[in-house]
Amino acid sequence: MSYGPSSVALESFASLFTKILHYTQHKNLPKGQCLHAHLIKTGISSSCIYLSNSIVNLYAKCHRLFDAHLAFQEIQNKDIVSWNCLINGYSQLGRRDSSISVLNLFKQMRRENSLPNPHTFSGIFTAVSTLEDAFTGKQAHCLGFKLGCLSDVFVGSSLLNMYCKAGGHLVDARKMFDEMPERNSVSWTTMISGYATQRLVKEALGVFRVILWERGQDVNEFVFTSVLSAIALPEFIYVGKQIHGFSLKNGFLWTVSVANATVTMYAKCGSLDDACWVFELSSEKNSITWSAIITGYAQNGDCVKALKLFSEMHFCGMNPSEYTLVGVLNACSDFDALREGKQVHGYLIKLGFEPQMYILTALVDMYAKCGNVTDARRGFDYLKEPDIVLWTSMIAGYVNNGDNENAMGMYCRLLMEGVVPNELTMVSVLKACSSLAALEQGKQIHAHIAKHGFSLEAPIGSALSTMYAKSGSLHEGDLVFRRMPARDLVSWNSMMSGLSQNGRGVEALELFEEMLLDGTRPDYVTFVNILSACSHMGLVKRGWKIFKMMSYEFGIEPRLEHFACMVDMFGRAGKLYEAKEFIESAANHVDHGLCLWRILLSACRNYRNYELGAYAGEKLMELGSQESSAYVLLSSIYSALGRLEDVERVRRLMNLRGVSKEPGCSWIELKSQFHVFVVGDQLHAQIVDIREELWRLSKLMKDEGYKPDFDPCLELEGVMDI
């Protein structure tokens, strides 16, 4: 009697096993399925665990995990290989849902008292890396250590990758790395990449030096790619050049991945000439190479060059990746190139990229930054579950286009849907509150900032102090400003602006002196704020001194805003002829004096110097002003002087140039609701009650004997409003 399989049966099993391995290696799914059907029909697979496991592995390698799972469930006496085939098949997909399936299989395996081996833990650690679940990873680490499965270099590398990808666990990763009994190129690359992801350039370079010390010339292209990816700051450009030279010497620069990493390194460090040189010398350019150089130019502000390169890529017949398209859309955003952005949008629809989250986010951002909020909102609404990046882009788009009410509405909707905001979201919402001077809502946002645990570091601290300052709540603004752990220039400027705009110019000047003592170097915005403070306080001599200090001490060339502040300062102080001389002397420094003559015209009206006002107004007419207020003011001045022919001439000129007076607009916040009023608008729900109340107040004023001051200029402006 024979207790084992016959020699014929063994030969048959061996032949079938060889065929399955061949189909698996070449991922020949149709033939593999035919063979599986034959095994089921003959009943051979159920009698041989090796064949059953091979079938599971075949489906897993071909990414048919549903079929692999069905084949796995048909195995009566599963061994560790059965579990490993399915676990590693799921883990290699790299998706969140497949990684969760890995953990569920591992739990089931433990319930059935099947002991894992090193190959099991390799799949487990890979899945946990995808989930970035350090807690579960540490539990698996403890079990692997207890079972003695961590000495294998592949398992160690998987565990190292898990700690590197779980944010905040690089210390554990380095400890694991240092204690590994054996390290391969994957281990070295993983450790360097972990540091690179967290922008820890010095640490990444330290690991690279160790590998050179231990392995000498035995370094592969993956190590070079990882260390070059870590260098993203201009101060490390000299090290990047050394590594570039070393990779060139060892012949790795001709490897596509190393060339791409070198282009990216130079671009991130701002050395675009070097990036372009490496790009031109690259013999095998792929979509990543093009994406690296296009994104580099876009991020360094040369959006025209980025768009030109994208056009060249298209004519070369190279299909872009989603990362290339994101870079191009970002270039369109920064360059305000709506027409080109729409062309890219049409192109990516043709390529089938539109449904991807990264692409949609970039599209929404591009349309919003280019002022097309309608199309941005259409892209936002296309996604059923937008992420926080998309929410933030949409809110910022509304804010940047002056639609602050919709920005606040979007933020309220975000909260109702349970989405957790990030720092950039809060900054955009605070900007909306600042523009609306909505103090109560701003205080609620401040409470949300505290609730979500955001610190007062920039940019949130700056935006919060600005909101309080612009809303007139200077005490709270100063409290936020003083509590900021580190104040950047934006913070100083915001506080000075708030003080200046609320009539506390002396305190703004004191804060300016404090900023200089703190060692913070002012910029052109700082001097706009300080000169504005001098203007409001009538400090002409101090203003002159600061205006000269700007160029002499700090090398900042005055811009139109600074000249405008000076003219306003002279005008408020009644020094109208000094203002006129200043404008005429500034003709060589600014492109046009429209803004400056307009300020002088208003000052002349206030001081009733109609002759000089007429001179300033005629200068505005010569320069082709399109501001309706200039025509109205000049017309009213001529009316006050009794020069009716000039009044008619200005009105004809206004009609000839197609200039129309925009209606006045105002708003008020009551009980967290905004009420907007436009001249001649009858749409407010309570307009009848409002008009009755205004009539009652007017009658009450007349009964009390109130008589308004008469100004012919103001009276004519009122007539032109009608």
C-alpha positions in Angstrom: 0.0 0.0 0.0 1.3 3.5 -0.9 0.8 6.4 1.5 2.2 9.2 -0.7 1.5 10.4 -4.1 2.7 8.4 -7.0 5.7 9.6 -9.1 3.2 10.4 -11.9 1.2 12.5 -9.6 4.3 14.3 -8.3 5.3 15.0 -11.9 1.9 16.4 -12.6 2.0 18.6 -9.6 5.4 19.9 -10.5 4.3 20.7 -14.0 1.2 22.6 -12.8 3.2 24.4 -10.2 5.7 25.5 -12.8 3.0 26.8 -15.1 1.3 28.8 -12.3 4.7 30.4 -11.4 5.3 31.3 -15.1 1.8 32.9 -15.4 2.3 34.8 -12.1 5.7 36.1 -13.2 4.4 37.4 -16.5 1.0 38.4 -15.0 -0.8 36.3 -17.6 -4.2 36.4 -16.0 -6.3 34.8 -18.8 -4.2 31.7 -18.9 -3.9 31.6 -15.1 -7.7 31.7 -14.9 -8.0 28.8 -17.4 -5.5 26.8 -15.3 -7.4 27.6 -12.1 -10.7 26.4 -13.8 -8.9 23.1 -14.8 -7.7 22.6 -11.2 -11.2 23.2 -9.8 -12.7 20.8 -12.3 -10.2 18.0 -11.6 -10.2 18.7 -7.9 -6.4 18.7 -7.8 -6.0 22.2 -6.1 -8.0 21.1 -3.0 -5.5 18.2 -2.4 -2.3 20.3 -2.7 -1.7 23.3 -0.5 1.2 24.5 -2.7 -1.1 24.8 -5.8 -3.8 26.5 -3.8 -1.4 29.1 -2.4 0.1 29.7 -5.9 -3.4 30.4 -7.2 -4.0 33.0 -4.4 -0.6 34.5 -5.2 -1.4 34.6 -8.9 -4.5 36.7 -8.4 -2.8 38.9 -5.8 0.1 39.7 -8.1 -2.4 40.6 -10.9 -4.2 42.9 -8.4 -7.3 40.8 -8.5 -7.7 40.8 -4.8 -11.4 39.9 -4.8 -10.6 36.7 -6.7 -7.6 36.1 -4.5 -9.8 36.3 -1.4 -12.3 33.8 -2.8 -9.4 31.4 -3.6 -8.0 31.9 -0.2 -11.4 31.1 1.5 -11.5 27.8 -0.5 -8.3 26.5 1.2 -9.3 24.1 4.0 -6.0 23.9 5.9 -4.4 27.3 5.5 -0.7 27.6 6.3 1.4 30.8 6.9 2.1 31.0 3.1 -1.7 31.2 2.4 -2.0 34.2 4.8 1.1 35.9 3.5 0.1 35.7 -0.2 -3.1 37.6 0.6 -1.7 40.0 3.2 1.2 41.1 0.9 -1.1 41.3 -2.1 -3.4 43.8 -0.3 -0.4 45.8 1.2 1.3 46.2 -2.2 -1.8 48.0 -3.6 -0.8 51.0 -1.3 -4.4 52.2 -0.8 -6.1 53.0 2.4 -8.9 50.5 2.0 -6.5 47.7 1.1 -4.3 48.5 4.1 -7.4 48.2 6.4 -8.0 44.8 4.8 -4.5 43.8 5.7 -5.1 44.6 9.4 -8.4 42.8 9.4 -6.7 39.7 7.9 -4.0 39.9 10.5 -6.6 40.0 13.3 -8.3 37.0 11.8 -5.0 35.2 11.5 -4.3 35.7 15.2 -7.8 34.5 16.1 -7.1 31.3 14.3 -3.9 30.9 16.2 -1.7 31.0 13.1 1.8 32.4 14.0 3.1 35.1 11.7 6.6 35.0 10.2 8.9 37.8 8.9 7.1 37.9 5.5 3.8 38.6 7.4 5.3 41.5 9.3 6.8 43.0 6.1 3.2 43.2 4.7 1.8 44.5 8.0 4.4 47.3 8.4 3.8 48.3 4.7 0.1 48.6 5.3 0.5 50.6 8.6 2.9 53.0 6.6 0.1 53.7 4.2 -2.4 54.4 7.1 0.3 56.4 9.0 -1.0 54.6 12.2 2.0 54.7 14.5 0.0 53.2 17.4 -0.9 50.0 15.5 2.6 49.9 14.1 4.1 49.9 17.5 1.9 47.1 18.6 3.0 45.0 15.6 6.6 46.0 16.3 6.3 44.6 19.9 4.8 41.3 18.6 7.5 41.0 15.9 10.2 41.6 18.4 8.6 39.0 20.8 8.5 36.4 18.0 12.1 37.2 16.8 11.0 38.2 13.3 12.8 41.6 13.1 16.3 40.4 12.2 15.4 40.0 8.6 16.6 43.1 6.6 13.4 43.4 4.6 11.2 43.4 7.7 13.5 45.9 9.3 13.3 48.2 6.3 9.5 47.9 6.3 9.4 48.8 10.0 11.8 51.7 9.3 9.6 53.0 6.6 6.5 52.8 8.9 8.2 55.0 11.5 9.5 57.5 8.9 6.0 57.9 7.4 4.3 58.3 10.7 4.8 62.0 11.4 6.7 62.8 14.6 8.4 59.4 15.0 11.7 60.0 13.3 13.5 59.6 16.6 12.1 56.0 16.8 13.0 55.5 13.1 16.6 56.5 13.7 16.9 54.3 16.8 15.6 51.4 14.8 18.0 52.2 11.9 21.0 52.3 14.2 20.1 49.0 15.8 19.5 47.1 12.5 22.0 44.2 12.4 22.0 44.4 8.6 21.2 47.4 6.3 20.6 47.4 2.6 20.1 50.2 0.1 16.4 50.3 0.9 17.2 50.9 4.6 19.6 53.8 3.8 17.2 55.3 1.2 14.2 55.1 3.6 16.1 56.8 6.4 17.3 59.7 4.2 13.8 60.1 2.7 12.3 60.2 6.2 14.5 63.2 7.0 13.9 64.7 3.6 10.1 64.6 4.1 10.5 66.6 7.4 12.9 69.1 5.8 15.7 68.0 8.1 18.5 68.6 5.6 21.4 68.3 8.0 20.3 64.9 9.4 19.7 63.6 5.8 23.2 64.7 4.8 24.6 63.0 8.0 23.1 59.7 7.0 24.5 60.1 3.4 28.0 60.7 4.8 27.7 57.6 6.9 26.8 55.5 3.9 29.7 56.9 2.0 32.0 56.0 4.9 30.7 52.5 5.2 30.0 51.5 1.6 32.3 53.9 -0.3 31.5 53.8 -4.1 28.8 51.1 -3.5 25.9 53.6 -3.6 23.0 53.2 -6.0 20.8 55.7 -7.7 18.0 55.5 -5.1 20.3 56.9 -2.4 21.3 59.8 -4.6 17.7 60.5 -5.5 16.7 60.6 -1.8 19.5 62.9 -0.6 19.0 65.3 -3.5 15.3 65.4 -2.6 16.2 66.5 0.9 18.0 69.7 -0.3 15.4 72.3 -0.8 16.9 75.4 0.8 19.2 78.0 -0.9 21.7 77.8 2.0 22.5 74.1 1.1 23.0 74.7 -2.6 26.8 74.2 -2.3 26.2 70.7 -0.8 23.8 70.0 -3.6 26.4 70.9 -6.1 28.9 68.6 -4.5 26.4 65.7 -4.6 25.6 66.6 -8.2 29.3 66.3 -9.0 29.7 63.1 -7.2 26.7 61.5 -9.0 28.1 62.8 -12.3 31.5 61.2 -11.5 29.9 57.9 -10.8 27.7 57.9 -13.9 24.4 58.2 -12.1 23.3 61.6 -13.5 22.3 59.8 -16.7 19.8 57.8 -14.7 16.4 59.5 -15.1 15.5 59.5 -11.4 18.8 61.1 -10.4 18.5 63.7 -13.2 15.0 64.6 -12.1 16.0 64.9 -8.5 18.9 67.2 -9.5 16.6 69.4 -11.5 14.2 69.6 -8.6 17.0 70.3 -6.1 18.3 73.3 -8.1 14.8 74.6 -8.8 13.8 74.5 -5.1 17.1 76.2 -4.2 16.3 79.0 -6.6 19.2 78.2 -9.0 17.1 78.0 -12.2 20.1 78.4 -14.5 21.6 75.2 -13.1 18.3 73.4 -13.2 17.8 74.4 -16.8 21.4 73.2 -17.6 20.8 69.8 -16.1 17.4 69.6 -17.8 18.9 70.3 -21.2 21.6 67.7 -20.7 19.2 65.0 -19.6 19.1 62.4 -22.3 15.8 60.8 -21.3 13.3 63.3 -20.3 10.0 62.0 -18.9 6.9 63.7 -17.5 8.6 64.0 -14.1 11.6 65.8 -15.7 9.3 68.3 -17.4 7.2 68.7 -14.3 10.3 69.5 -12.2 11.5 72.3 -14.4 8.0 73.7 -15.1 7.2 73.7 -11.4 10.6 75.2 -10.6 10.0 78.2 -12.8 6.4 78.6 -11.5 7.5 78.6 -7.9 10.3 81.1 -8.5 7.9 83.6 -10.1 8.8 83.1 -13.8 5.4 82.0 -14.8 5.9 83.0 -18.5 8.8 80.7 -18.8 6.8 77.9 -17.1 4.0 78.2 -19.6 6.4 78.3 -22.5 8.1 75.1 -21.3 4.7 73.5 -21.0 4.0 74.4 -24.6 7.3 72.9 -25.7 6.5 69.7 -23.8 3.2 69.4 -25.6 4.9 69.9 -29.0 7.5 67.3 -28.1 4.6 64.8 -27.9 5.1 64.2 -24.1 1.9 63.6 -22.1 2.0 65.5 -18.8 1.4 63.9 -15.5 -1.1 65.3 -12.9 1.9 66.9 -11.1 2.9 68.7 -14.3 -0.6 70.0 -14.8 -0.8 71.2 -11.1 2.5 73.1 -11.7 1.1 74.8 -14.8 -2.2 75.7 -13.2 -0.3 77.2 -10.3 1.7 79.3 -12.8 -1.5 80.5 -14.4 -2.8 81.4 -10.9 0.3 83.5 -10.1 0.4 85.1 -13.5 -3.3 85.9 -13.6 -3.4 84.0 -16.9 -7.1 83.1 -17.1 -7.1 82.4 -20.8 -4.2 80.1 -20.6 -5.7 78.5 -17.5 -8.9 77.7 -19.4 -6.8 76.1 -22.2 -5.0 73.9 -19.7 -8.4 73.0 -18.2 -9.7 71.9 -21.6 -6.5 69.9 -22.2 -6.6 68.0 -18.9 -10.3 67.1 -19.5 -9.2 65.6 -22.8 -6.6 63.6 -21.0 -9.1 62.4 -18.3 -7.4 64.1 -15.3 -10.3 66.4 -14.2 -11.9 64.0 -11.5 -8.6 63.9 -9.5 -8.5 65.8 -6.2 -5.2 67.5 -6.8 -6.2 68.7 -10.2 -9.6 70.0 -9.1 -8.0 71.8 -6.1 -5.5 73.5 -8.5 -8.3 74.4 -10.9 -10.4 76.0 -8.1 -7.4 77.9 -6.9 -6.5 79.1 -10.5 -10.0 80.3 -11.2 -10.3 82.0 -7.8 -7.0 83.8 -8.1 -7.8 84.9 -11.7 -11.0 86.5 -10.5 -13.4 84.0 -12.0 -15.1 83.0 -8.7 -18.1 81.5 -10.6 -16.1 78.8 -12.3 -14.1 78.2 -9.1 -17.4 77.6 -7.2 -18.5 75.3 -10.1 -15.4 73.2 -9.6 -15.8 73.2 -5.9 -19.4 72.0 -6.1 -18.4 69.2 -8.5 -16.8 67.3 -5.6 -19.3 65.7 -3.2 -16.7 65.6 -0.3 -14.1 68.4 -0.8 -11.1 68.3 1.5 -9.9 71.1 3.6 -7.5 72.3 0.9 -10.4 72.8 -1.5 -12.5 74.6 1.2 -9.6 76.9 2.0 -9.0 77.7 -1.7 -12.6 78.6 -2.2 -12.8 80.8 0.9 -9.5 82.5 0.0 -10.9 83.0 -3.6 -13.9 84.9 -2.3 -11.8 87.0 0.1 -9.3 87.9 -2.6 -12.1 89.0 -4.9 -13.8 91.1 -2.3 -16.8 88.9 -1.8 -16.3 88.6 2.0 -20.0 87.8 2.7 -19.8 84.6 0.7 -16.4 83.8 2.3 -18.1 83.9 5.7 -21.0 81.9 4.4 -18.6 79.2 3.1 -16.8 79.1 6.5 -20.1 78.6 8.3 -21.0 75.8 5.9 -17.6 74.2 6.5 -18.3 74.1 10.2 -21.8 72.6 9.8 -20.4 69.8 7.7 -17.9 68.9 10.4 -14.7 69.8 8.4 -11.8 70.8 10.6 -10.2 74.1 9.4 -6.5 74.6 9.1 -4.3 77.6 9.7 -4.7 79.0 6.2 -8.5 78.7 6.5 -8.5 80.8 9.7 -6.3 83.4 8.1 -8.6 83.9 5.1 -11.7 84.1 7.4 -10.0 86.7 9.6 -9.2 88.7 6.5 -12.9 88.6 5.6 -13.8 89.9 9.1 -11.2 92.6 8.7 -12.6 93.9 5.4 -16.1 93.9 6.8 -15.0 95.4 10.2 -17.1 92.5 11.7 -15.8 92.6 15.2 -18.3 90.2 16.8 -17.7 87.6 14.1 -14.0 88.1 14.4 -14.2 87.4 18.1 -16.0 84.1 17.3 -13.2 83.2 14.9 -10.7 84.0 17.7 -12.6 81.5 19.9 -12.5 78.9 17.1 -8.7 79.4 16.9 -8.3 78.7 20.6 -10.7 75.7 20.4 -8.7 74.1 17.5 -5.4 74.7 19.3 -3.8 77.0 16.8 -1.0 79.1 18.2 -0.6 82.9 17.8 2.5 82.4 15.6 2.4 84.0 12.1 0.4 84.1 10.0 -2.6 83.6 12.4 -1.3 86.0 15.0 -0.8 88.7 12.3 -4.2 88.2 10.8 -5.9 88.3 14.3 -4.2 91.5 15.4 -5.0 93.0 12.0 -8.7 92.1 12.4 -8.9 93.7 15.8 -7.0 96.8 14.7 -9.2 97.3 11.6 -12.3 96.8 13.6 -11.2 99.6 16.0 -10.6 97.3 18.9 -7.0 98.3 19.4 -6.7 97.1 23.0 -7.5 93.5 22.0 -5.3 93.9 18.9 -2.4 95.0 21.1 -2.9 92.0 23.5 -2.7 89.5 20.6 0.3 91.4 19.2 2.2 91.2 22.5 1.3 87.6 23.1 2.7 86.5 19.7 5.8 84.3 20.3 7.6 85.8 17.4 6.5 88.9 15.4 7.2 89.1 11.8 7.2 92.3 9.7 3.6 91.7 8.7 2.6 91.8 12.4 4.4 95.1 13.0 2.9 96.6 9.9 -0.6 95.5 10.7 -0.5 97.0 14.2 1.0 100.3 13.0 -1.7 100.5 10.3 -4.5 99.9 12.9 -3.1 102.6 15.1 -2.7 105.1 12.3 -6.2 104.5 10.8 -7.8 104.9 14.3 -6.2 108.3 15.0 -3.5 107.1 17.3 -0.6 108.3 15.1 1.7 109.0 18.1 1.5 105.4 19.3 2.1 104.2 15.7 5.3 106.2 15.6 6.3 104.8 19.0 5.7 101.3 17.7 7.9 102.1 14.7 10.7 103.1 16.9 10.2 99.9 19.0 10.3 97.8 15.8 13.7 99.4 14.8 15.1 98.7 18.3 13.9 95.1 17.9 16.1 94.7 14.9 13.2 94.3 12.4 14.0 95.9 9.0 11.0 98.0 7.7 9.7 97.6 4.1 7.8 100.0 1.9 4.5 99.1 3.6 5.9 100.2 7.0 6.7 103.6 5.6 3.2 103.9 4.1 1.7 103.3 7.5 4.1 105.7 9.3 3.7 108.5 6.7 -0.1 108.0 7.0 0.2 108.4 10.7 2.2 111.7 10.3 -0.4 112.9 7.9 -3.3 112.3 10.2 -1.5 113.9 13.2 -0.3 116.9 11.1 3.4 116.1 11.8 4.8 117.6 8.7 8.4 117.9 9.8 8.5 114.4 11.2 6.9 113.1 8.0 9.6 114.8 5.9 12.3 113.3 8.0 10.8 109.8 7.7 10.3 110.2 3.9 14.0 111.0 3.5 15.0 108.2 5.9 13.3 105.7 3.7 15.8 106.0 0.9 18.9 107.3 2.7 19.0 104.8 5.6 17.1 101.8 4.2 17.6 102.1 0.5 13.9 101.9 -0.3 12.9 103.9 -3.3 9.6 105.8 -2.7 6.6 104.5 -4.5 3.4 106.2 -5.6 1.8 105.4 -2.2 4.6 107.3 -0.3 4.2 110.3 -2.5 0.4 110.2 -2.0 0.9 110.1 1.8 3.2 113.2 1.6 0.7 115.1 -0.6 -2.1 114.2 1.8 0.1 115.3 4.8 0.6 118.7 3.2 -3.0 119.0 2.2 -4.3 118.2 5.7 -2.0 120.7 7.2 -3.2 123.4 4.8 0.1 123.7 3.0 -1.5 123.5 -0.4 1.2 125.3 -2.4 3.9 123.1 -0.8 1.8 120.1 -1.9 1.7 121.5 -5.5 5.4 122.0 -5.6 6.0 118.5 -4.2 3.8 116.9 -6.9 5.6 118.8 -9.7 9.0 117.8 -8.3 7.8 114.1 -8.1 7.1 114.0 -11.8 10.4 112.3 -12.5 9.8 109.6 -9.8 6.3 108.4 -10.5 4.6 107.3 -13.8 1.7 109.6 -13.4 0.3 112.1 -10.9 -3.4 111.2 -11.2 -3.6 110.1 -7.6 -1.5 113.0 -6.3 -3.5 115.7 -8.1 -6.7 114.1 -7.0 -5.6 114.3 -3.3 -4.6 118.0 -3.8 -8.0 118.7 -5.4 -9.9 117.3 -2.4 -7.6 119.4 0.0 -8.4 122.5 -2.0 -12.1 121.9 -1.7 -11.8 121.4 2.1 -9.8 124.7 2.5 -12.0 126.4 -0.2 -8.9 127.4 -2.2 -10.9 127.2 -5.5 -8.3 128.8 -7.7 -5.6 126.1 -6.9 -8.3 123.5 -6.9 -9.2 124.4 -10.5 -5.5 124.2 -11.4 -5.3 120.6 -9.9 -8.5 119.6 -11.5 -7.4 120.7 -15.0 -4.2 118.7 -14.5 -6.4 115.7 -13.9 -8.3 116.4 -17.0 -5.1 116.6 -19.0 -4.0 113.2 -17.7 -7.3 111.6 -18.7 -8.6 110.7 -15.3 -11.5 108.2 -15.3 -12.5 108.9 -11.7 -16.0 110.4 -11.6 -15.2 112.1 -8.3 -12.5 114.3 -10.0 -15.0 115.6 -12.6 -17.7 116.2 -9.9 -15.2 118.1 -7.7 -13.9 120.2 -10.5 -17.4 121.0 -11.8 -18.5 122.0 -8.3 -15.4 124.2 -7.8 -16.1 126.0 -11.1 -19.7 126.4 -10.0 -18.5 128.0 -6.7 -16.3 130.4 -8.8 -19.3 131.3 -11.0 -17.6 129.9 -14.1 -20.6 128.2 -15.6 -19.1 127.7 -19.0 -16.3 125.6 -17.4 -19.0 123.7 -15.5 -20.7 122.7 -18.8 -17.3 121.9 -20.4 -16.3 119.5 -17.6 -19.7 117.8 -17.8 -19.4 117.4 -21.6 -15.9 116.0 -21.2 -17.2 113.6 -18.6 -19.9 112.3 -21.0 -17.5 112.2 -23.9 -15.1 109.9 -21.9 -17.9 107.7 -20.7 -17.3 108.4 -17.0 -20.2 107.8 -14.8 -20.6 108.4 -11.1 -20.7 105.2 -9.1 -23.5 105.1 -6.4 -22.5 105.3 -2.8 -22.6 102.1 -0.7 -22.6 101.5 3.0 -23.3 98.6 5.4 -23.9 97.8 9.0 -23.7 94.7 11.1 -26.6 94.1 13.5 -27.0 90.8 15.5 -24.5 89.0 13.3 -26.3 90.0 10.1 -25.1 92.4 7.5 -27.4 95.1 6.0 -26.1 96.7 2.8 -27.5 100.0 1.4 -26.8 101.5 -2.0 -27.9 104.9 -3.2 -31.4 104.6 -4.9 -31.7 101.0 -3.9 -35.2 99.9 -2.7 -34.5 96.2 -2.2 -34.0 96.1 1.5 -36.8 94.2 3.3 -37.4 97.0 5.8 -37.0 100.0 3.4 -40.4 101.5 4.3 -39.7 101.5 8.0 -36.2 102.9 7.5 -37.6 105.8 5.4 -40.2 106.6 7.9 -37.6 106.7 10.7 -35.3 108.9 8.6 -38.2 111.3 7.9 -39.0 111.4 11.7 -35.4 112.2 12.6 -35.2 114.9 9.9 -38.3 116.6 11.2 -37.0 116.3 14.8 -33.8 118.0 13.8 -35.6 120.9 12.0 -37.9 121.3 15.0 -34.8 121.6 17.2 -33.6 124.4 15.0 -30.7 122.6 13.3 -29.5 124.3 10.1 -26.8 122.6 8.0 -23.7 124.4 6.8 -23.8 125.6 3.2 -21.0 124.5 0.9 -21.7 125.1 -2.9 -19.3 122.3 -3.8 -21.1 119.7 -1.6 -24.5 120.9 -2.8 -23.5 120.4 -6.4 -22.2 116.9 -5.7 -25.5 116.1 -4.2 -27.3 117.3 -7.3 -25.0 115.1 -9.5 -25.9 112.1 -7.3 -29.5 112.6 -8.2 
